[in-house]
Amino acid sequence: MSSADLETVPEIDDALFSARGIETGYGELQVLYGVDVDVRDDEIVLVFGPNGAGKSTLMKALYGRLPLWDGTTEIDGTDLSEVRSNRMIEHGVGFVPQTENVFPNLTVSENLDIGAIHTEDPASRRAELFELFPRLEERLEQTAETLSGGERQMLAMARALMPDPDLLFIDEPSAGLAPQLIERTFEHIARIRDDGTAVLMIEQNVNAALSVADRGYVLDMGENRFEADAETIRESERIRDLYLGK
């Protein structure tokens, strides 16, 4: 794939989730300028780029935490453009924010109970998630504040997965984790995809994220800069020189 191909952001016909022409910002400050993103139902899609590129703003806009100034979002043909974050799970979209993603004073069990509000069979769903995160079953009666960083991240993902969403947004899953836990975290994310939930994630540890991602978008100065499959991104000297620090 040439550099010219990398700069083309194609529209994917069989996408589960699509965002088109996303523009938004804060007050009078515009941050995003016509960003496009697609996620198929069997993909992990990575969004990365330099600090200040607008990655977290994009995640907030796509999840309804920030109003769109222009553009549209949809999942499986349903328009989400005006759906606020507290209604997203009703449309099959879950979210794991970077911070404040668990209730620290509540037990692991109580955190999962909160995640189960929109779950038809909570006990069965818990059992499925304990297969993915067995450590949580061992920690059920501990408060979240007593968990390790890796265990908290497991709990945050499990709580968001309790309603069995079609798509999970994850913001900086490796942030604050010890190096030995980062690989395990991305292994969990790969399992989430393999178990039937598509993933859109923002991550600064790009090389680690590319080990499990299927495709990636580079966001720079609030605009799409490059889009390609993960292998092409890893092999692109241009992307490596500009964004991967090698």
MOCORGI-V819781 format. One record per helix or strand of 3 or more residues. SS is the DSSP state (H for helix, E for strand). FROM is the first residue (numbers start at 1). TO is the last residue. Records with the same first field share a line. If there is no record, write none. Layout:
BEGIN
SS: FROM-TO ; FROM-TO
END
This chain:
BEGIN
H: 3-6 ; 55-62 ; 85-91 ; 108-118 ; 122-132 ; 134-138 ; 144-146 ; 149-161 ; 179-194 ; 206-210 ; 230-235 ; 237-244
E: 17-26 ; 29-39 ; 44-48 ; 70-75 ; 93-96 ; 167-171 ; 198-202 ; 215-220 ; 223-229
END
